[in-house]
Amino acid sequence: MIAVRRATGEDAPAVGQLLHDFNREYDEPAPAPAEIAERIAEVMEGGDETIVLLTDGHDGPDGLAVLRLRPNLWSRALECYLAELYVIPALRRQGRGLALMEAAMAAARSAGADRMDLGTGEDDTGARALYERLGFTNREGGGEALSMYYEREL
């Protein structure tokens, strides 16, 4: 069984490094790990809107899930956005992603969320398989129409 725990401010440097490595792995721009650590510490200290979950290995945290909670427009509950899910490459396909996702869904429910949404790349077949195994769908209303996720910088 893989243990998952909630990150604290003391974990910010490790979280910053993991998020930096995640972005660099996919050739996305990323601030220096120390900058990310500073920001994640601020966000985590800001209240219950952000939850960071970690798995730990012999050398410290080796996987993370970042959840962002917000008021739901369609119910009195919250909704949860899975902002990031990352496991270091050498430890993938060993259950860490599944453990993080199960813990993320439980943490979101405990925080009062009644739904979770996320985005992933079409070519990230491992993540897509995990999400679908857990009941996530990319079909509108469970039908045939494909859900699309768009983003842009402002």
ZIHUDA-V523302 format. One record per pair of residues at least 12 apart in sequence whose C-alpha atoms are under 10 Angstrom apart, sorted by the first residue. I is the first residue (numbers start at 0). J is the second residue. D is the distance in whole Angstrom. If there is no record, write none. Layout:
I|J|D  I|J|D
This chain:
0|94|8  0|95|9  0|98|8  1|54|7  1|55|9  1|56|10  1|93|9  1|94|7  1|95|7  1|96|10  1|97|9  1|98|6  1|99|9  2|53|8  2|54|6  2|55|7  2|56|10  2|95|9  2|98|7  2|99|9  2|102|9  3|52|6  3|53|5  3|54|5  3|55|8  3|60|10  3|62|9  3|63|9  3|64|10  3|95|9  3|98|7  3|99|6  3|100|10  3|101|9  3|102|7  3|103|9  4|51|9  4|52|6  4|53|5  4|54|7  4|55|8  4|60|10  4|63|10  4|99|9  4|102|8  5|50|7  5|51|6  5|52|4  5|53|6  5|54|9  5|63|10  5|64|10  5|102|9  5|103|10  5|106|9  6|40|10  6|43|9  6|50|8  6|51|5  6|52|6  6|53|6  6|54|9  6|60|10  6|63|9  6|64|10  6|65|10  7|40|8  7|43|8  7|44|9  7|50|9  7|51|8  7|52|9  7|53|10  8|36|9  8|37|9  8|39|8  8|40|5  8|41|9  8|42|10  8|43|7  8|44|7  9|36|10  9|40|8  10|36|8  10|39|10  10|40|8  10|51|10  10|53|9  10|59|9  10|60|8  11|32|9  11|33|9  11|35|8  11|36|5  11|37|7  11|38|9  11|39|6  11|40|6  11|41|9  11|43|9  11|51|10  12|32|7  12|33|6  12|34|9  12|35|8  12|36|5  12|37|8  12|39|9  12|40|9  13|32|8  13|33|9  13|35|10  13|36|8  13|53|10  13|59|8  13|60|7  13|61|9  13|62|10  13|63|10  14|32|8  14|33|10  14|35|8  14|36|6  14|37|10  14|39|8  14|40|9  14|51|8  14|52|9  14|53|8  14|60|8  14|61|9  14|62|9  14|63|8  14|64|10  14|65|10  15|30|9  15|31|8  15|32|5  15|33|6  15|34|7  15|35|5  15|36|4  15|37|8  15|38|9  15|39|7  15|40|9  16|31|8  16|32|5  16|33|8  16|34|10  16|35|8  16|36|8  16|60|10  17|32|8  17|35|10  17|36|10  17|60|8  17|61|8  17|62|7  17|63|8  17|85|8  17|86|8  17|87|8  18|30|10  18|31|10  18|32|8  18|35|8  18|36|9  18|39|10  18|62|10  18|63|9  18|64|10  18|65|10  18|83|8  18|84|9  18|85|8  18|86|10  19|31|7  19|32|6  19|33|9  19|34|10  19|35|7  19|36|9  20|32|8  20|85|9  20|86|10  20|87|8  21|83|9  21|84|9  21|85|7  21|86|8  21|87|8  21|88|9  22|85|10  24|87|10  24|88|9  39|51|9  39|65|10  42|67|10  47|66|10  47|67|9  47|68|8  47|69|10  47|110|8  48|66|8  48|67|6  48|68|5  48|69|7  48|70|10  48|77|10  48|79|9  48|110|9  49|65|7  49|66|6  49|67|5  49|68|6  49|69|9  49|79|9  49|80|10  49|81|10  49|82|10  50|64|8  50|65|6  50|66|5  50|67|7  50|68|8  50|79|10  50|81|10  50|103|9  50|106|8  50|107|9  50|110|10  51|63|7  51|64|6  51|65|5  51|66|6  51|67|9  51|82|10  51|83|9  51|84|10  51|103|9  51|106|10  52|64|5  52|65|7  52|66|8  52|84|9  52|99|7  52|100|9  52|102|8  52|103|7  52|106|9  53|65|9  53|84|10  53|85|10  53|86|9  53|95|9  53|98|10  53|99|7  53|102|10  54|86|9  54|95|7  54|96|9  54|98|8  54|99|7  55|95|10  56|90|9  60|86|9  60|87|9  61|85|8  61|86|6  61|87|6  61|88|9  61|89|10  61|90|8  61|91|10  61|95|9  62|84|8  62|85|5  62|86|4  62|87|6  62|88|10  62|90|9  62|91|9  62|95|7  62|96|8  62|98|10  62|99|8  63|83|7  63|84|6  63|85|5  63|86|7  63|87|9  63|95|9  63|96|8  63|99|7  63|100|9  63|103|10  64|81|7  64|82|8  64|83|5  64|84|4  64|85|7  64|86|9  64|96|9  64|99|6  64|100|7  64|102|9  64|103|7  65|80|8  65|81|6  65|82|5  65|83|5  65|84|7  65|85|9  65|99|10  65|103|8  66|79|6  66|80|6  66|81|5  66|82|6  66|83|7  66|84|9  66|103|7  66|104|9  66|106|9  66|107|8  66|115|9  66|116|10  66|117|10  67|79|6  67|80|5  67|81|6  67|82|7  67|83|10  67|107|9  67|115|10  68|80|6  68|81|9  68|82|10  68|107|8  68|110|8  68|111|9  68|112|8  68|115|9  69|112|9  70|111|10  70|112|9  71|112|8  71|113|9  71|114|9  74|112|10  74|113|8  75|111|9  75|112|9  75|113|9  76|108|9  76|110|9  76|111|6  76|112|5  76|113|6  76|114|9  77|107|8  77|108|9  77|110|8  77|111|6  77|112|4  77|113|6  77|114|8  77|115|9  78|107|8  78|108|9  78|110|10  78|111|8  78|112|5  78|113|6  78|114|5  78|115|6  78|116|8  79|103|9  79|104|9  79|106|10  79|107|6  79|108|9  79|110|9  79|111|9  79|112|6  79|113|8  79|114|6  79|115|5  79|116|6  79|117|9  80|107|9  80|112|10  80|114|9  80|115|6  80|116|5  80|117|6  80|118|9  81|100|9  81|103|8  81|104|9  81|107|10  81|115|7  81|116|6  81|117|5  81|118|8  82|116|9  82|117|7  82|118|8  82|119|10  83|117|8  83|118|9  83|119|9  84|96|7  84|99|8  84|100|8  84|103|10  84|117|10  84|119|10  84|126|9  85|99|9  85|126|9  86|99|9  91|125|9  92|125|8  96|125|10  96|126|8  96|129|8  96|130|10  97|126|10  97|129|7  97|130|9  97|132|9  97|133|9  100|129|9  100|130|8  100|133|8  101|133|8  103|115|9  104|133|10  115|135|9  116|135|8  116|136|10  116|137|10  117|130|9  117|135|9  117|137|10  117|148|9  118|137|9  118|147|9  118|148|7  118|149|9  119|148|9  120|148|10
